[in-house]
Amino acid sequence: MLSRPVFPGTELAERVGVMGVSTNMVTYLVGPLHLSNARSANIVTNFMGTLNLLAFLGGFVADAKLGRYRTIAASATVATTVRDNSNMFRVITRSRAVVSADAASVHA
């Protein structure tokens, strides 16, 4: 009986988290990466679409193959063991800034 009130709260927290990440992603793509608004919106839209399609894949795997609890355990294991890629984003930002500086010096 406890799961009934917890489920809507979990869904709400997940949606708020996704919206926050997508908003920050647009700001990051437009700001440090100097992408256009249209390109940034396209990237974020692809990200959101991929998230929604992966929910269908996870549902299929849970219902047809592994079962609910094994799927949750496998997903949680992947989420906790995936390496933090924050260093990768710093490298991308720096390389993008160098490319932008080179392009600016060519057009000057």
N, C-alpha and C positions, 0 to 999 in steps of 0.2 A: 504494500500500500504506500510505502514511502516513495516509490519510484514515480508515481503519478505527478506529484508537485515538483519533483526534481527535474523531470524531463523538459518541461517548458522553460525552466530557468537555465538549463544547460543549452538548449537551442538558442535562447536569447543571448547568452554570453558568447556563443559561437558566432552568431550573426554580427554582434557588436564588434567582436575581434576581427572578423573578416572585413567589415567596413572600415575599421581603423587602419588595418594594414593596407587596404587599397587606397585610402586617402593619403597615407604616408608614402606609398609607392609613387603616386602621381607627383607629390611634392619632391621626392628624391629624383625622379626621372627628369622633371623639368628643371630643378635647381642644379645639383652637382653634376648631373650627366648632360645637361644642356640639350635635352631632346625637345622637340616641338610638342605643343599641347596635343595635337592630333596623334602623333606617334605614341606619346605617353598614354593617352586614352585607349588607343588600340592595344597596347601591351597589357594594361590593367583589365580591359575587357576580355582579352584572351586568358588572363590569369583567373578571372572570376568564372569564365566558362569552363575552364579546366577543373576548377574546384567542384563545380556543380556536376560535371560528368563523372568525376572520380567518386562522387557519392553513389551514383548508379553502379559503378564497378564494385565498390565496397559492399553495396547491398546484395549484388549478385553473388559475390564470393561468400558473404556471410550466409545467405539463404541456401545456396546450391552446393557449396563445397565444404567450408570449414565449420560453420556454425557461428552463432552470435559471439560466444565468449572467446573462442579461439581467434576469431577475426579481431576482436577488441584487443586481445593480448598481443597479437602480431602487430597491429597498428601502433599500439602503445610502445612496443619494443623498438620498432623502426623510428618512431618519433623521438624517443629518448636517446637512441644510439647514433642518430645522424649527427655528423660533425657540424660545429658552428662555422658558418661560412662568412662571418662578418669581415674577416681579413680579405676574402675574395672581393667583396664590394669596395673596400678601400683601394685595391689594386685597379679595379675597373674604373673607379672615379678618377684616380690619378692618371691612368692611361688615356681616358677620355679628355681630361683637362689638357694633357700634352698634345693630343691630336687637335683640339680646339685652338690651342695657342699656335701650333704650326700652321693651321689653316688661316688664322688671323694674320700671321706674319706674311703669308704668301699673298693674301689679298690686299695688304697694305702698300 
